[in-house]
Amino acid sequence: MVIRERPRSVQLRMAISPRSDATFSSQKSTPSESPQTKKFPLTEEEIFYMNCRAAYLTVFKSSLENIISKDQLYLALQHAGRNPSQKTINKYWTPQTAKLNFDDFCIILRKEKPTSKAELLKSFKQLDVNDDGCILHTDLYKFLTKRGEKMTREEVNAIINLADVNADGKFDYIKFCKLHMTTNEQCLKTTLEKLEVDSKLMRHQFGNHIEGSAERDPSQVPKPSPKIIRKTDQETFSNKGDTRSSLLSATRKFKTSVSFTITMGANGNRNSKLTEPNLIKDWQHVQSKGCFFLEEDGEIISHQYRMQTAQRSMVYLTIKPLNLNQVEGKPSPWLSVDTALYILKENESQANLQLVCFTELRNREVFGWTGELGPGIYWLIPSTTGCRLRKKIKPVTDEAQLVYRDETGELFLTKEFKSTLSDIFEVIDLDGNGLLSLEEYNFFELRTSGEKCDEDAWAVCRENFDTKRNELTRQGFMDLNLMEANDREGDPCDLWVTLHSMGYNKALELTEACPFVIDIYAEKCKPKIKAVHMEACSGQLEKAICKSVLSNGDAKVMDGYENIIVHTYSCDTWITSVIENKSDEKVIIHINNELSKNCVNNRGLNIFAVEVGPKSTMVCQHVMPLNERQEWIYYCIYSLIS
C-alpha cells in the first residue's frame, strides 16, 4: 500500500494556520527517481542471476544461507530447471564438502545446462517400441530397475501411479515430459513473480555480493569458495552427464499423485438454498459495513468484527457486496466478488477461538447462515476466495480529473470525484448512520495514510469542517479532501494515493476492493457488533478455512505417503483444497489444473507448486466458475515432488 507523504492528522493540525501550512508545502520536495533506481532492460547476465536467485529462494529463506546437504543441492538444482543425476551431485558434493554458498550454486548452474524437452523425449523414445508416445509398464520397470543408475521398486511404482501420465498399463512419456518441463517453468515463474512484488526478497544479498551495490559489474563471475571447489572438481565440470541419468532424475521428480474430478452445474438458474427464517421482521437487527482491499502483493485485507450476544438465540447472519451508486453503462466488478463470513467463539481469550460455522448457503449475491448461538463473544471474520478480486493486468490510460479552478482561480472538486468520494464515505461509514465517528474515520486513515488521527487532530477537524454530534458529515468529508488539494496547491497526488488505497484506478473505477455489508438478525436479543481490526485475510482465517475443509471435505491420501492428505470441499459457488502434512519434513506439492473447464483459481496459474511445512495444513487453492451460467469441471492433479 502506498502511503501519502504527509499524514492527514498533520494536515488537520495545520488547517488552523493555512499560511504557515503553505510555506511548509512549498518547501517540501517532490520525490524523484534517482539514476540508480531508474529502470533499464536487464542484461543477459542479470537475468541469469535473477533466475539463480529465484531457484535458490525456493529452498532457502535468503541467498545468504548455505547449502549444507546433498538433498538441498539436488532440490535447488531441480528448481533451477536442471535434472542432476547422482553422479552429477557427487561431482560437486564430495566427502570433503561441508557447504556450498550462493556463488558456488551460480557456478554450478553455468556448467550444468538445463535438460531440453527434446533430450527427454529422445531418451524415452528408445523404449517406445510401437512409436505411439507410450511405454509399457513392464518395459519401463525393467529399464529403470535393472540398468545403470537403478531405481527402487517403490520409486518405479510411484511413477506408474501418477494419475495424469499413466493409463491402461502404459506410461505416456509425452505427457510426462510436458508435465516435467512446465513444472520447472512454473516454479521459476512463480518465484520470479514473488521477487517482483516482495521488496524484502528483492533486497536479499547475492551470496557474497553487497546489497544495493550500484557499482557492481554484472559481467563479473562470483569467485568460488576456495574450500569447496578444487582442481579435481574443475576437471570434472567439463564431463557432461549421460542422457539416461537425466531421464532418471526427471522421473524421480514426482513421487506419487492423487486427482480430483468434480462436475458442477450452472448456478445461474438454481433454486435458492438460503431462506430467511419465518417472522424475521420481528427479530432484532444490527448491521455493519466493511471492505476487502487488494494489496500490491495480491494479499487481501479486510475489517474484522467482535459480536456479543446476551442470551441464547436463533440467529440469521448474511454478508453480501455493498451496492454503491453505479455509473450507468459501466460494470461494477466488485458485485460479482464472492463473500463469506466465518464465525468463531471466543473462549476465555482472543487467542483461543473455536470455529462455529460459516455462511455457506447462498441466494444470488447473498451468503448466509441460520442457527442457534449461545451467549458470549464471537469473532466475525469476512473472507473472499480471491478468484474474482485480483490485480488487473490491463493498464488504464485515461486519468480522471479530480480538481479544477474557476475563472477566479478558486479550487473545486470535479463532479466525478465528488461522486467517488460520496461512495468512499458510504464504505467507511460502518454503522450506516450518515456520519463518521473518530473510530470509523481512523479505519480510513490507517488504510490511506498509515496513521491514526488523535483526539487533538479530531478536535481541529470538528472546528474546521461540518460535523453533527461530534461526527463528520458527508459535506465535511468532501471539504477535508478539498483542503488536501489546496494544501498541495491543486496537485492531486495525495488524493490519488487515497483513491488507490481505497481500490480505485485512474478512471475512478473500483477494481481492487470489494465493499460489503453484514446483517445480523436475532430472535431473542439484540446483538452488538463492532469493527476491531483491519488485517490480512490469513492467520485465524486460514486456520478456520482449514478446519472447515478438514471437517466437511473429501480426503485423499497420497499413495505410499499416508501422512500427506489432500482435502477438497465443494459448494455451489466454489471449491477449496487444503493440503495436510502430518510428517516431520516439509513437502512440495505440484498442482495441475490444466484439464479443468470453465474454471478460475485464486492463484491465477493453471500449474504451480506449494511448500507445506511439517505438521501443518495450508489452503492450497480456491476455484470458481469463470462463467456461472455454464457447467464447470474441476479436474486437478496433486503430485508430490521429491
Summary of the structure (lengths in Angstrom):
residues: 642
radius of gyration: 29.1
end to end distance: 37.3
largest distance: 91.6
contacts: 1956
relative contact order: 0.14
helix: 32%
strand: 27%
